[in-house]
Amino acid sequence: MIGLTARQADCLRFVAGYIEKTRGVGPTYSEIARGLGLSNKGRACILIQALIERGRIRRLNGRHRAIELIAPVPVPRLNGEPLIFIPVHEADVADV
C-alpha cells in the first residue's frame, strides 16, 4: 500500500470522522473542501481519487455520498465525540 501525503492523511481523517459522526453518511466534495480549507471542490476530488488509488477508501458507483473506508482510521476525539477539523477564519473570530 502506498503511503499518504500529509494533506491526504488529513482528508482521510476528515472523511472517517464525518462518516462516524453521521453514522455512515459520507461527505460531499464541497463538505470536504470546506472542512479542509480548500479553495474549491475540485481539490477535494483530487484528494479522494488519490485515496482510492492508494487503497484507503472506495466509492460506490452511482450513489451520492457513497465513500466507504477500506480499513478503520483512528479519529481524534474530544469528550467522546469525533473531532472533525473545520478551519476557523480570522474574520470569524471576535477579538478577545
C-alpha positions in Angstrom: 0.0 0.0 0.0 1.4 3.4 -1.0 1.9 6.0 1.8 -0.1 9.2 2.1 0.9 12.8 2.0 0.1 15.0 5.0 -2.9 16.5 3.1 -4.2 13.1 2.0 -3.9 11.9 5.6 -5.9 15.0 6.8 -8.5 14.2 4.1 -8.8 10.6 5.2 -9.2 11.6 8.9 -11.8 14.1 7.9 -13.8 11.6 5.9 -13.5 9.0 8.7 -14.7 11.4 11.3 -17.5 12.7 9.1 -18.7 9.1 8.4 -18.6 8.2 12.1 -20.4 11.4 13.2 -23.2 11.0 10.6 -23.5 7.2 11.2 -22.3 6.1 7.8 -23.1 9.0 5.5 -20.1 10.2 3.5 -19.3 13.8 2.9 -19.7 15.6 -0.4 -16.8 17.1 -2.2 -18.0 20.6 -1.1 -18.0 19.5 2.5 -14.6 18.0 2.3 -13.2 21.2 0.6 -14.8 23.4 3.3 -13.7 21.1 6.1 -10.1 21.1 4.9 -10.0 24.8 4.0 -9.5 24.0 0.3 -10.3 26.7 -2.3 -12.7 24.5 -4.4 -14.3 21.1 -4.5 -12.0 20.1 -7.4 -9.1 19.9 -5.0 -11.2 17.6 -2.8 -12.0 15.4 -5.7 -8.2 15.0 -6.4 -7.6 14.1 -2.8 -10.4 11.5 -2.8 -9.1 10.0 -6.1 -5.6 9.7 -4.5 -7.1 7.9 -1.5 -8.9 5.5 -3.9 -5.7 4.8 -5.8 -3.8 4.1 -2.6 -6.5 1.6 -1.4 -7.7 3.6 1.6 -11.3 4.2 0.5 -13.7 3.2 -2.2 -16.6 4.9 -3.9 -19.8 3.1 -4.6 -20.7 3.9 -8.2 -24.0 5.7 -8.9 -24.6 6.6 -5.2 -24.4 10.1 -3.7 -22.2 10.4 -0.6 -21.0 6.8 -1.1 -17.5 6.8 0.3 -16.5 3.7 2.2 -13.4 3.2 4.3 -11.3 0.1 3.5 -9.7 -0.1 7.0 -10.5 1.7 10.2 -8.9 5.1 10.7 -8.2 6.5 14.1 -10.2 9.7 14.6 -9.2 12.3 17.2 -11.9 12.7 19.9 -13.0 15.4 22.3 -15.2 14.3 25.1 -16.0 11.0 23.2 -17.2 12.8 20.1 -15.3 12.6 16.8 -13.3 15.7 16.3 -13.7 17.0 12.7 -11.3 19.7 11.6 -13.1 22.8 10.5 -10.8 25.8 9.8 -11.6 29.0 11.7 -11.0 32.1 9.6 -9.7 35.2 11.3 -12.8 37.1 10.3 -15.0 34.5 12.1 -13.3 35.0 15.5 -14.2 38.0 17.6 -11.4 39.9 19.3 -10.9 38.6 22.8 
